[in-house]
Amino acid sequence: MGYPHSSHERETPVLSKYFGDPDARTLAGWRARGGYTSLDKALGMDPVEIQNIVKDSGLRGRGGAGFPTGIKWSFMKPDGKTHYLCCNADESEPGTFKDREIMRWTPHALVEGVAIGAHAIYAETAYIYIRGEYSEPIRLMQAAVAEAYASGILGANAMGSGKRVDVHVHRGAGAYICGEETALMNSLEGRRGNPRIKPPFPAVAGLFGQPTTINNVETLAAVPHILREGAEWYQGLGREDNPRSRGTKLFSVCGNIARPGNYEVTMGFPFGEFLNDLCGGALPGREIKAVIPGGSSVPILTREEAENTLMDYEGMVASGTMLGSGGVIVFDDRQDMVKQIARLARFYAHESCAQCSQCREGTAWTTRILERISAGQGNARDFDTLLSIADNMSGKTICVLSDSCATPVVSGLKKFRAEFEAKLGPDHSRGVVPVLLTSNRTVAA
Amino acid sequence: MSDAKDVKMISVTIEGRTTSVPDGTTIIEAAKTVGVLIPHYCYHPGLPIAGVCRMCLVDVEKFPKLAPACATTVMEGQVVHVHNEKAREARKGVLEFLLINHPLDCPVCDQSGECELQDYTFQEGRAESRYEEPKRFNPVEDFGGDVMYVPNRCILCTRCVRFMDDVAHDPVLNVSERGDRAFIGKAEGHDLTHAWAGNVVDLCPVGALISKDFLNKARAWELDRSASICTGCSQGCNVTVETRDNTVVRLKPRSNTDVNHFYLCEQGRLDYRWINRRDRLDQPQVRVQGTLRSVDWEDALDAAAAALAGRRVTVLASPNSTNESLFLAERIIARQGGAGVFRVSIGGEAPLEGVADLSLRAERAANATGARLLGYRDASEGLASSSADDTLLVLDDVLEGALDERIAALLAGAAHVVHIGTTLPDVIAARVDVALPITNHTEEEGTFTNLRGRVQRFLQARTAPGLARPSWFVLSDLAERLGAGTGAYSAADVFASLAGHHASFAGLSYATLALRGLPVVDAEAHGLTVQMATV
C-alpha cells in the first residue's frame, strides 16, 4: 500500500513503491529513482519495437475491459494522419481510487508512461483527462507536466530526441459517463459527454476524428517499468497456471474492512488472503457479508465466493464476476443489501447520459422499484419486473452503463433474495409511494 | 460520390428476402428495398445517424448482440431477422421504457393518429403497463415560432436537435440534464424563429413538438389529404394539403429529394388561410346596362368571347396561374394578337443551409418560370404597347397593392376588360365587362413550373365554391369560342396539347410527371439549373 500504511510483505509494490514518498513527486526526485530512463530509451526505439515489448509483457488494460495493451497500440499504423493518445484519468467507477494515488504520489510516472505511449502509437499529442473532483491530482499532474516541459522532457524536442511529444492535462466537469472512452473524447472536444456509436472505433476515427488510443492511468504508469525491467520480468509476475493475466494490479479497498486503502498484488493473488490478511478482515465483531470486487459495475460476490476467487481477469470470471477496475467494496453483516443496491442503481440513474431509451428509462425505473422495496412497499411482482427490466437493459445500448446498472440488481436478487423478501410489505401496488424522482429543472416565469 | 458503376453491390437477406444494395448502405435502408419497414424513432434519412432510440435493433446472424439497423452497414451474405422473437422482445422492451414516463394522453394529444409511439405500441407493444411508480413531470414550454414543447411526451430521439444543428445550422436546441430528467432544452434567449424551424414538428415522431397553429384543430384521422405544391414561392416545395370538412387546416411537406427533401418553410406552411377565404367570386357576372349581374355560364362565356372577338388582347396573368391556363390564354393571344404579362412580388431569401438548393425564394409565386417559358413577360421589364382597341384579359391578377401607373392606364384604356379569377377585387369590379369565377389551385388539377424548370402536378383537395369552374375548363371554353380551342376535355388533355406546342415541355405528360415532377427538356438552355456543389 505504501500510504498511509507501509506495504504488506505479500504485496508486490511496483506502481505503489513510492506512495507516501513526497520526494518522488518532483522531477529531481523521480529522476533519482530511475525515472525517465525508459522514456529516453523509448524515444530512440521504433514504435513497433515498443509495441512488441508491451505485447510480450502481457500487460492488459487496467481500466476494466482488460484489452491487451500492445495489441491495442499495434492498431495504430504510421499512416501520415495525426494520432492522439488519451490517458483516461476520469476514474469515475464507484469504489475505485487507484489512479488518484498514482497521480498524487508519482505524477512523473504517468507523464513518462503517457510520453512513451504517445511515441508508441505515432502520436505527438497526448491528453490526460482527469476527473474534475480530483483537485489535488490535477494540481500535481499540472506541476509535473510543467516541470517536464521546463526540462525539455516534453515539447518539440523531447529529451533531445528530435521527436515532438506534447502532453495536456484536461479537467473533466464531473460525469461518470466521461470515463467511457468515446464519451471522454466527446468531452475533450467540448461536446456533451455522450458515448459514440462504434464503429468507427477510436483507432480509426477517435478524438477530433483522428486515429486515437485511450489507455487507463494504471496501464500507462506500468509501461516505464516494463521497458526498464523487460517484458520477461513483467511476464514473470502472476500465478503460474494462468498465462493470460500478468503483472501487478492495484486494488482499491473500501467499505466495512479493517484497513481500507490501495494494495498492489500480482495477478491471481488469492482473494481470501487478500481480504483477511492484507486488508485485515472484517471490523471487530463483524462479519463480511458481500464483496463487489471490481467497481460497482460488476456482479456482487458473497463472502464465500470471494474467498474462493483468484484476483485476475480469468479468476474473477470463473467466480461469475469481473476484475473490472479493481475497486473492492466490502459490505459486512450490518449492511442492508436492498438499500445498498438501490443506492447503486440511483447512481446509475443519475449518471445515465440519456441517449439510449433502455438506459435513460430503465435505470430510473429500477431505482424507483428498489427504493420502494427498500421503503417497505414492495410486492412479489417487483422481483420479476426487476429481472425483466434488467434483461431489457442489458446488451442493447451504445455503452455498458445500462448493463452496469442491471448487474448488481441481478446478482443481488440472486444472492440476497431473502433480504429482499424480508422487505416486502402489504401489497401497495396502487398505494401511496414515498419515492419520487423529480426534475431538477427550473423554468423561467 | 463515385459513379454508380464503381459502387460495389452487397447481397443481403432480410426477413428471408434477398436484395442487392450498394456498399455502405445501412440495414434499415436495405430493408426498405425489400419492403420491410424496421421500426425506428431516432433514425431519419435527412439527419445524421444518432443510434439512440434502440428501437431498430435487429438480429443479424453471427453477431453476438442485436445490432441497430440504422447504424450498421450491410455485409456480403448477411442474414438479418427483423421480426424474430429476439428482435421483437427487444422492441417490446424499448416501447415499455418509452411509455413509462409518457402520459397516456392520446385522447387530447394532437399527434394521436399519426404517432409512431402509438402505432408501434399498438402493433407490438405490451397490452398492459408494469409501471407502478409516479411519472416524471416537466412543464410545457413555448419554443417560439410555431412550436410548443410538451416534454412529458418526449422520447429524446433528438431528431429536432439534429435538424437545428445539422440542417438549419441554427443550433438553438439541445439535450439538457441527464437520465430520465433529460429534456430538450432551448438556448437561453433564443427561439425557434429560423425560417425553417417548423420542420421539427414534422420530424418529431411523437406529440412532444406540436404546431401552435394546428393545436386542437382536428384529429389526424378526420383529415383528407391531397398531393399539392406550395404556392408561397418559386421553389415549388411538394406539400400535402390537409382538409377537414372541405377546409384547409394544415399544410405538410411531402418528401421529394429533387425539390424540398422532407422540408417546408414557415412561410409556406402557415400561409394557407387565403385558400379558405369566403369572399370568393362564385357566379359568372356580366355588365348589363352598367351593372354587374349574375348570369349562367353559357351567357357569360358568350359575353366574354364577344368582348375579345376581333381585338388584340393583353393578358395580365397571376404568376400563380397554372401552366394549363397560361397556355390556353397564350393560345388566345396567338389567335388574336397581343401580349401576356405577369407581376410577381419579391421578398427576402431564406435558405435552408444544410440542403443544397433549397430556399424560400425571393420570387413569391409558384409559376413565374412557367409564365416565362410560355411567352409571358415580367411586368417589371415593361409592358407591351396596347391601344384603346385592345381587350384586357385579367387572369386572376388581383391588381390590388402596387398598382403602378402603366397598369392603371391599361385598365382604364382598354376597350373591354374580361376578368377570370377566384375573387373580384373592387378595382376590377368597377371596370370589368365580364367576370368568370375559377377555382384556386387546391380546387383543381394542374401543374406549376418551379424556378429550376421542374414541372410538378398538384391534385384537387377541396370542392369549388358556388359555380366556379377550373381555370383550364373556363379558358378552354373561351378559346373554343374564339377559334383557338385545343379540343381538351381534361387538365391532362390541356397539358398534352401544351407539350405539343411548346418545345420546353415536349414529351412530358401527366403520367410521366406523376407526383414528383420532371424538369422541362431545355432547362439548361434557359439557365434554370444550378451547378450543384459536388458532395
Interface residues (C-beta under 8 A of the other chain):
Chain A: A175 R192 I197 A349 H350 E351 S352 C353 A354 Q355 C356 S357 Q358 R360 E361 G362 T363 A364 W365 R368 I369 R372 R381 T385 S388 D391 N392 M393 G395 K396 T397 I398 S429 R430 V433 V435 L436 L437 T438 S439 N440 R441 V443
Chain B: I49 A50 G51 V52 C53 R54 M55 L57 K65 L66 P68 A71 E89 A90 G93 V94 E96 F97 L98 I100 N101 R130 Y131 E132 E133 P134 R136 F137 N138 P139 E141 I155 L156 N174 V175 S176 E177 R178 G179 D180 R181 A182 F183
